[in-house]
């Protein structure tokens, strides 16, 4: 990642990445319910 992504500091950047890992499936695939949610968002 580019250095400028960590403008608030390296430690905070690393923490934010680690804190968001749980929202991803281990296989990287979106389940059917997740897809339905995405399609229901008004755009």
Secondary structure, DSSP 8 states (H G I E B T S, - for coil): --GGGGTT-HHHHHHHHHHHGGGS-TT----HHHHHHHHHS--
